[in-house]
Amino acid sequence: MKTKKILIVMGSSSDAKFMSECAKVLDDFSLGYDMVVSSAHRAPGRTRELAARAGENGYSIIIAGAGGAAHLAGAMASETMLPVIGVPLPSSYLSGMDALLSTVQMPGGIPVATVAIGEAGAKNAALLALEILALNDRSLNRKLLKYRRDLAGSKKK
């Protein structure tokens, strides 16, 4: 059984089409996660509680994906000491640029790591989370090194 280290949160169930890329990477590395929907705007109490209790619930990192105003990653970061990785999603007329700016422009003192918009960002969020965890896990580090070598030899992006 996989130990659940990552909490993936998305602002809407429609975000799953993008955030599934994150889950695929974690599955490939056999790293456990939970994926939940919790909106910083429509369910602020639930979102606050998820973030505040994430550490005691066994998570090491939070990955938060949202579009539009994309307040989710910042709202979660304000309630936890765990690293939070924000994935801006293209869910508006601005093709995700609004989400990118909302996610990356956190005030000093409450950091949110921010990756690319959409599927590439979701994939990179998972890889960044794995890199953070690999700092203290030699086995995971070796798997990531192999992944990188394999990636260098493939034509995939």
C-alpha positions as CSV (number, residue, x, y, z in Angstrom):
1,M,0.0,0.0,0.0
2,K,1.3,3.5,-0.9
3,T,1.8,6.0,1.8
4,K,0.0,9.2,0.8
5,K,2.5,12.0,0.7
6,I,0.8,14.4,-1.7
7,L,-2.5,16.2,-1.4
8,I,-3.8,17.4,-4.8
9,V,-6.5,19.9,-4.5
10,M,-8.5,21.5,-7.3
11,G,-11.0,24.3,-7.3
12,S,-13.6,22.5,-9.4
13,S,-14.3,19.0,-10.7
14,S,-13.8,20.3,-14.2
15,D,-10.1,20.9,-13.3
16,A,-9.6,17.1,-13.2
17,K,-8.9,17.0,-16.9
18,F,-5.7,18.9,-16.2
19,M,-4.8,17.7,-12.8
20,S,-5.0,14.0,-13.9
21,E,-1.5,14.6,-15.4
22,C,-0.2,15.2,-11.9
23,A,-1.8,12.0,-10.8
24,K,-0.3,10.0,-13.7
25,V,3.2,11.1,-12.7
26,L,2.7,10.2,-9.1
27,D,1.3,6.8,-10.1
28,D,4.3,6.2,-12.4
29,F,6.5,6.7,-9.3
30,S,4.2,4.7,-7.0
31,L,3.8,7.7,-4.7
32,G,0.5,7.9,-2.9
33,Y,-1.8,10.9,-3.1
34,D,-5.3,12.0,-2.5
35,M,-7.1,14.2,-5.0
36,V,-10.0,16.4,-3.8
37,V,-12.1,19.3,-4.9
38,S,-12.3,22.3,-2.6
39,S,-12.8,25.8,-3.8
40,A,-11.2,28.7,-2.0
41,H,-14.2,30.8,-3.0
42,R,-17.2,28.4,-2.7
43,A,-15.9,26.4,0.3
44,P,-13.4,28.5,2.1
45,G,-13.9,26.8,5.5
46,R,-13.3,23.3,4.0
47,T,-10.3,24.6,2.1
48,R,-8.8,26.2,5.2
49,E,-9.4,23.0,7.2
50,L,-7.7,20.8,4.4
51,A,-4.6,22.9,4.5
52,A,-4.4,23.4,8.2
53,R,-4.7,19.6,8.9
54,A,-2.6,18.4,5.9
55,G,0.5,17.8,7.9
56,E,-1.2,15.9,10.7
57,N,-3.0,13.8,8.0
58,G,0.3,12.6,6.7
59,Y,0.9,14.8,3.7
60,S,4.3,16.4,2.9
61,I,3.3,18.6,0.0
62,I,0.2,20.2,-1.4
63,I,-0.4,20.7,-5.1
64,A,-3.3,23.1,-5.8
65,G,-4.7,23.7,-9.3
66,A,-7.2,26.4,-10.1
67,G,-8.3,28.7,-12.9
68,G,-9.7,32.2,-13.1
69,A,-8.9,34.1,-9.9
70,A,-6.8,31.1,-8.8
71,H,-6.8,31.9,-5.1
72,L,-6.6,28.3,-4.1
73,A,-2.8,27.8,-3.8
74,G,-2.4,31.0,-1.9
75,A,-5.3,30.3,0.4
76,M,-3.9,26.9,1.2
77,A,-0.3,28.2,1.7
78,S,-1.6,30.7,4.2
79,E,-2.9,27.9,6.4
80,T,0.0,25.4,6.4
81,M,3.8,25.2,6.7
82,L,3.9,22.5,4.0
83,P,5.3,23.4,0.6
84,V,2.5,24.4,-1.8
85,I,2.8,24.1,-5.5
86,G,0.3,26.1,-7.5
87,V,-0.9,25.0,-11.0
88,P,-2.6,27.7,-12.9
89,L,-5.4,26.3,-15.1
90,P,-6.8,27.7,-18.4
91,S,-10.5,28.0,-17.4
92,S,-11.4,31.5,-18.6
93,Y,-11.3,33.9,-21.5
94,L,-7.7,34.8,-20.7
95,S,-6.4,31.2,-21.5
96,G,-5.0,30.8,-18.0
97,M,-3.0,34.1,-17.9
98,D,-5.3,35.4,-15.1
99,A,-4.7,32.2,-13.1
100,L,-0.9,32.4,-13.7
101,L,-0.7,35.9,-12.4
102,S,-3.0,35.2,-9.4
103,T,-0.9,32.2,-8.4
104,V,2.6,33.6,-8.9
105,Q,1.9,37.0,-7.3
106,M,1.9,36.0,-3.7
107,P,2.9,38.6,-1.1
108,G,6.3,38.2,0.5
109,G,6.1,35.8,3.4
110,I,3.6,33.3,2.1
111,P,5.4,31.4,-0.8
112,V,3.7,29.4,-3.5
113,A,5.9,27.6,-6.0
114,T,4.2,28.2,-9.4
115,V,4.5,26.0,-12.5
116,A,3.3,26.4,-16.1
117,I,-0.3,26.7,-17.1
118,G,-2.4,23.6,-17.7
119,E,-1.3,20.0,-18.3
120,A,2.4,20.7,-18.5
121,G,2.2,22.6,-15.2
122,A,0.3,19.7,-13.5
123,K,3.0,17.2,-14.7
124,N,5.8,19.5,-13.6
125,A,4.1,20.1,-10.2
126,A,4.2,16.4,-9.6
127,L,7.9,16.2,-10.6
128,L,8.8,19.2,-8.4
129,A,7.0,17.5,-5.5
130,L,9.0,14.3,-6.2
131,E,12.3,16.3,-6.3
132,I,11.5,17.9,-2.9
133,L,10.7,14.5,-1.4
134,A,13.8,13.0,-3.1
135,L,16.1,15.3,-1.0
136,N,15.6,12.8,1.8
137,D,14.9,9.6,-0.1
138,R,17.7,8.0,-2.0
139,S,15.5,5.5,-3.7
140,L,13.2,8.2,-5.1
141,N,16.3,10.2,-6.1
142,R,17.5,7.2,-8.2
143,K,14.1,6.8,-9.8
144,L,14.1,10.5,-10.7
145,L,17.6,10.3,-12.2
146,K,16.5,7.3,-14.3
147,Y,13.4,9.2,-15.4
148,R,15.6,12.2,-16.5
149,R,18.0,9.9,-18.4
150,D,15.0,8.2,-20.1
151,L,13.5,11.6,-20.9
152,A,16.7,12.8,-22.5
153,G,16.7,9.7,-24.7
154,S,13.1,10.1,-25.8
155,K,11.3,12.4,-28.2
156,K,8.6,13.2,-25.6
157,K,8.0,16.6,-24.1
